[in-house]
Amino acid sequence: MNSLLVLLYLFLSGLLAFLLIMALVAFFVLAERKVLGYMQLRKGPNKVGLWGLLQSFADLLKLVIKGKTAFFLVRSWLSWCGVLLLVLISCCYCVLFAVVHCGVSSAYLVLWFLVVTSMSGYSLLSVGWGSYNKYALLSCVRSAFGSVTFEACFMCVVVIVALVSGSYGLWSFLQNSWFLVGVLPACYGLWLLGILCECNRTPLDYSEAESELVSGLNTEYCGVPFTCLFACEYLIMFVFSWLSAVLFFGGYFVVLLTLVHCFFYVWSRATLPRIRYDLFVGFMWEWSLVLFIFSVFVVV
């Protein structure tokens, strides 16, 4: 009976976290379009609702009710499995987010984040491979390998965090200000590069490089599947912004620092040029992992 109550509690907490984060995603998309507009000396959405506040909901309604022709959908069942797996990964992130903020003190929560992150490569491969499109196939291979690259760096960061704090838990980081960024600033910089690649954001958006992949993974998607891909991408972006604030700063300013990391995504999209894929992968495997391993020995 107690186990059923715990499962029900986790389910309701994860569902509430999912709904709250999705509401934040809607307004974050609007804020991103506004900020990008002002950075490019133009106005963002300002017609739908008061100051354009309902623009994201109007776009969602348009995507959901958009008509589709069955004979022109070049996708297989594998593509639907990839979309559903990505939604499942996003829900798992929400459950872990809710568990941390509910005060559950587990010594292995960071390892669970690592486990959930390792599943993203399979989702990307299924989404691209099941599209029957050569651009989507190239996109999914590049994205999956970039995800593996980030997982290697993530694993090193987890080891460093465990060495500094003495456990793999996150609740202690919310209670105390560790300021790991002051101890290992180079690791923090490489972490920012990694989350840009994992969340598919400019200048490391290798799955949607429009100049060479024609939208990449999203080429054969529309309506509800495209909405799931788009919304889950922003949800994962918010979760990693929160995780960056918790791991490298901690304390009682996590909410503010989460918003700062969200703004970092927008700033990088508006400012930085796209980096060549081979240069980025070579740098991450040849130099960043060496620096992470060296940091582990320094901490020890």
C-alpha positions in Angstrom: 0.0 0.0 0.0 2.8 2.4 0.9 4.6 1.7 -2.4 1.4 2.5 -4.3 1.0 5.8 -2.5 4.6 6.6 -3.3 4.1 5.9 -7.0 0.9 7.9 -7.0 2.7 10.8 -5.3 5.5 10.7 -7.8 3.0 10.5 -10.7 1.0 13.5 -9.6 4.2 15.5 -8.8 5.7 14.7 -12.2 2.4 15.6 -13.9 2.2 18.9 -12.1 5.8 19.6 -13.0 5.2 18.7 -16.6 2.2 21.1 -16.8 4.0 23.9 -15.1 7.1 23.5 -17.3 5.0 23.4 -20.5 3.3 26.6 -19.5 6.8 28.1 -18.9 7.8 26.8 -22.3 5.0 28.7 -24.0 6.0 32.0 -22.5 9.7 31.2 -23.0 9.2 30.8 -26.7 7.4 34.1 -26.8 10.2 35.8 -24.7 12.8 34.3 -27.0 11.1 35.7 -30.1 10.8 39.1 -28.4 14.4 39.2 -27.4 15.6 38.0 -30.8 13.5 40.7 -32.4 15.0 43.5 -30.3 18.5 42.1 -30.8 17.9 42.3 -34.6 16.3 45.8 -34.3 12.8 44.8 -35.0 9.7 44.0 -32.9 8.7 40.4 -32.0 5.1 39.1 -31.9 2.8 41.8 -30.6 -0.6 41.3 -32.3 -2.2 38.2 -30.7 -3.5 39.1 -27.3 -2.2 41.8 -25.0 1.4 42.6 -26.2 1.4 39.3 -28.1 1.1 37.1 -24.9 -1.2 34.7 -26.6 1.0 34.1 -29.7 2.4 30.8 -28.5 -1.0 29.4 -27.8 -2.2 30.5 -31.2 0.7 28.8 -32.8 -0.1 25.6 -30.8 -3.7 25.7 -32.0 -2.5 26.2 -35.6 -0.2 23.2 -35.4 -2.7 20.9 -33.8 -5.6 21.5 -36.2 -3.5 21.7 -39.3 -4.8 19.4 -42.0 -2.7 16.4 -43.1 -2.8 14.2 -46.2 -2.2 10.6 -45.3 -0.7 9.5 -48.6 2.0 12.1 -48.4 3.3 11.3 -44.9 6.7 9.7 -45.5 7.1 8.2 -42.1 7.2 4.8 -40.5 6.2 3.4 -37.1 9.8 3.9 -36.1 9.4 7.6 -36.3 6.4 7.5 -34.0 8.4 5.4 -31.5 11.1 8.1 -31.6 8.6 10.9 -30.9 7.0 8.9 -28.1 10.4 8.1 -26.6 11.3 11.8 -26.6 8.0 12.6 -24.8 8.8 9.9 -22.3 12.3 11.3 -21.7 10.8 14.8 -21.1 8.3 13.3 -18.6 11.2 11.5 -16.8 13.0 14.9 -16.6 9.9 16.4 -15.1 9.6 13.6 -12.5 13.2 14.0 -11.4 12.7 17.8 -11.3 9.6 17.3 -9.1 11.3 14.7 -6.9 14.2 17.2 -6.1 11.8 20.0 -5.2 9.6 17.8 -3.1 12.5 17.3 -0.7 13.2 13.7 -1.6 16.8 13.2 -0.5 18.2 10.5 -2.7 21.9 10.0 -3.1 21.7 9.0 -6.8 19.5 11.6 -8.5 22.3 12.9 -10.6 23.0 9.4 -11.9 19.3 9.1 -12.8 19.7 12.3 -14.9 22.6 10.7 -16.6 20.5 7.6 -17.3 17.6 9.6 -18.8 20.0 11.7 -20.9 21.6 8.6 -22.4 18.2 7.6 -23.9 18.0 10.8 -26.1 20.4 9.4 -28.7 17.9 6.5 -29.4 15.1 8.9 -29.8 17.0 11.1 -32.3 18.0 8.0 -34.3 14.4 6.7 -34.4 13.0 10.1 -35.4 15.4 10.6 -38.3 15.7 7.1 -39.5 12.0 6.5 -39.6 11.4 9.5 -41.8 12.6 8.0 -45.1 14.5 11.2 -45.8 18.2 11.4 -46.5 18.5 14.8 -44.8 16.7 13.5 -41.7 19.0 10.5 -41.7 22.1 12.6 -41.8 20.7 14.9 -39.2 19.8 12.1 -36.7 23.3 10.5 -37.0 25.0 13.9 -36.3 22.6 14.6 -33.5 23.0 11.2 -31.9 26.8 11.4 -32.0 26.6 15.0 -30.5 24.4 13.6 -27.8 27.0 10.9 -27.0 29.6 13.5 -26.9 27.7 15.5 -24.3 27.0 12.4 -22.3 30.7 11.8 -21.9 31.2 15.3 -20.6 28.2 15.0 -18.4 29.6 11.8 -16.9 32.8 13.7 -16.0 30.9 16.5 -14.5 28.9 14.0 -12.4 32.2 12.5 -11.1 33.5 15.9 -10.2 30.3 16.9 -8.4 30.4 13.7 -6.5 34.0 14.3 -5.4 33.3 17.9 -4.3 30.0 17.3 -2.5 30.5 13.7 -1.3 27.4 12.3 -2.9 25.3 12.1 -6.1 22.3 13.8 -4.6 20.9 17.2 -5.6 19.0 18.2 -2.5 22.2 19.3 -0.7 23.0 21.6 -3.6 19.6 23.3 -3.2 20.2 23.8 0.5 23.8 25.1 0.2 25.7 27.3 -2.2 28.6 25.2 -3.4 29.7 27.6 -6.2 31.5 24.9 -8.1 31.9 27.4 -10.9 34.5 29.2 -8.8 36.5 26.1 -8.3 36.3 24.8 -11.9 35.4 27.6 -14.3 36.8 25.8 -17.4 34.5 22.8 -16.7 31.6 25.2 -16.5 32.5 26.7 -19.9 32.7 23.2 -21.5 29.4 22.3 -19.8 27.7 25.3 -21.5 29.0 24.1 -24.8 27.7 20.6 -24.1 24.2 21.7 -23.2 24.0 23.9 -26.3 24.7 20.7 -28.4 22.4 18.5 -26.3 19.5 21.0 -26.5 20.1 21.6 -30.3 20.7 25.3 -30.0 22.7 27.7 -32.1 25.7 27.6 -32.7 25.6 23.8 -32.2 22.2 23.0 -33.7 23.5 20.2 -35.9 20.2 18.5 -36.3 18.5 21.6 -37.8 21.2 23.4 -39.8 18.9 24.9 -42.4 21.7 25.8 -44.8 22.7 22.1 -45.3 20.0 19.8 -43.8 16.7 21.6 -44.8 15.4 21.6 -41.2 16.9 18.2 -40.5 14.8 16.0 -38.2 11.6 18.1 -38.7 11.5 17.7 -42.5 8.8 15.1 -42.6 6.9 16.2 -39.5 3.9 18.4 -39.0 0.9 18.8 -36.7 1.0 17.0 -33.4 4.4 15.1 -33.9 6.1 18.4 -34.8 4.6 20.0 -31.8 5.9 17.2 -29.5 9.4 17.6 -31.0 9.3 21.4 -30.7 7.9 21.5 -27.1 10.1 18.7 -25.7 13.2 20.5 -27.1 12.3 23.6 -25.1 11.3 21.6 -22.0 14.7 19.8 -22.0 16.3 23.2 -22.4 14.6 24.5 -19.3 15.5 21.4 -17.3 19.2 21.7 -18.2 19.2 25.4 -17.4 17.9 24.4 -13.9 20.4 21.6 -13.6 23.3 24.0 -14.6 22.2 26.4 -11.9 21.9 23.6 -9.3 25.2 21.9 -10.1 27.5 24.9 -10.5 25.9 27.4 -8.2 23.3 25.9 -5.8 21.8 27.9 -2.9 18.6 29.9 -2.9 19.2 31.8 -6.2 18.5 28.7 -8.4 15.4 30.3 -10.0 17.2 33.5 -11.0 20.2 31.6 -12.3 17.9 29.2 -14.2 16.4 32.3 -16.0 20.0 33.5 -16.7 20.9 30.2 -18.3 17.7 30.4 -20.4 18.7 33.8 -21.6 22.1 32.4 -22.4 20.4 30.1 -25.0 18.7 33.1 -26.6 21.8 35.2 -26.6 23.9 32.4 -28.2 21.3 32.0 -30.9 21.3 35.7 -31.7 25.1 36.3 -31.5 27.3 33.3 -32.2 27.9 31.8 -35.7 27.5 28.1 -36.4 30.6 26.0 -35.7 31.8 23.3 -38.1 30.7 19.9 -36.9 34.0 18.2 -37.2 35.8 20.9 -35.3 33.4 20.8 -32.4 33.4 17.0 -32.1 37.2 16.9 -32.4 37.6 19.6 -29.7 35.2 17.9 -27.3 36.8 14.5 -27.6 40.5 15.5 -27.9 40.6 18.5 -25.5 37.5 18.8 -23.2 37.7 15.2 -22.0 41.4 15.6 -21.2 40.6 18.8 -19.3 37.8 17.1 -17.4 40.0 14.2 -16.4 42.7 16.6 -15.3 40.1 18.4 -13.2 39.2 15.1 -11.5 42.8 14.6 -10.5 43.0 18.2 -9.3 39.9 17.8 -7.1 41.1 14.5 -5.7 
